[in-house]
Amino acid sequence: MDLQRSESVPTPPKSHHQPEVLLGKYELGRFLGRGAFAKVYFARSLADGTGVAVKVLDKPQLLRTGMKSQVLCEVSAMRRLSHPNIVKLHEVMATKSKIYLIMEYAAGGDLLTWLHRRGPALESAARHYFQQLVAALRYCHARGVAHRDVKPQNLLLDGDGNLKVSDFGLSALPDQLREDGHLHTACGTPAFAAPEVARGKGYDGAKADAWSCGVILFVLLAGSLPFDDANLAQMYRTIYKRAYEFPKGMSRSARRLVARLLEPNPERRMTIGELADHPWLKRSLSLDSQLSLMESAKAEDTTSAALDPPAMNAFDIIVALSSALDLTGLFDEDGKRRERRFTSTASVERIMGRMEEMGLKSGFSVERRRNGGGVGMGRWGSVVLVAEVAEVAAPLLLVELKVEDGSGGDGEGFGWGELRAGLGDIVSAWHSSED
Ligand code: ADE
């Protein structure tokens, strides 16, 4: 398999049409590219004339194909991230059938197209892009987000030649970790994905991203993939044998660095933190990259502080949560909200215990889920309500209640009012204007 051509071929705007205006705010322009479940267009803000990229998702298709959680994951991840080398998510809008992610526009196209046009990069250019990729990933990891699909198609360039990581559709948030602290979803693109991702036994998202960085650095310097076989079994044999070939011109220090990243054993693989301090990467750091790396280091400092109660109190967290995580409206089709959330400082056990008590009292069968971090209740095999707990910042927990039978919460199951009354002092705050 050769590097595949990008699909992001711009098409001219249809001149005989009135420009389409999205929800009164953005004038839709040319087509930029297509993902598996989305199309991306250029658009211009009517408020200030700035260019943006609009990712359009088709709601019925997402629901049919079970991709809803992936979209919520992408939005949730992007909203947590603000870094010069990460495509910013400005706004999310939705109609009955579509979701629009309004994003920062990267005018320089993607790195794959760049490579097709220019061929292998000189070491100085490769270093410039790689420094910025590493800065972005270091920042993400410090905030608990792994990208999991780092590949040249997802690395965009802005008008000044700065790299912007995009497409967090496969990114993983900490609440997707299982009890063993590992991710379990096999995802990514085989030629760029770490071998442990395909094994399906759980993996560390940050270590998997470090592997993808090794592939990216190889691709930048060689203009071809290190592991490239249509037969996946054969490809993994090559990976474990480390049987890739460096191009003749690649320097010894770059080779050593690639080899440390393309280490099949994730425990022995160089981490992104070590990578950021590597002499090859630090050599002649461009001014932009210096600023970008400083920003990442700052993010690492503030991340640990952000999780300490003195730096971010419960009120701050609640405000952040109601904007960052209240994404349920995106998929409500009949206007009935099927989800509620609240924060609590009670223990997981106490919250789950109370939910169980209430379920049993109302005649439901009750089942613990997800290693005790959730509880489902229902009747005659159909689930009515699911409660899940996620830690926000100790000791604050976020509890999500989801009605799963479509009754809107007041059919045969609980009414929301009854639930609230039953939960009583367990609730610190409910998260919605209605509540
Ligand atoms: N293609 C996909 N996302 C894009 C973005 N944010 N800017 C430019 N082109 C894109």
Boltz pocket constraint, residues with backbone or C-beta under 6 A from the ligand:
constraints:
  - pocket:
      binder: B
      contacts: [[A, 8], [A, 32], [A, 33], [A, 40], [A, 53], [A, 87], [A, 103], [A, 104], [A, 105], [A, 106], [A, 107], [A, 109], [A, 156], [A, 166]]
      max_distance: 6.0
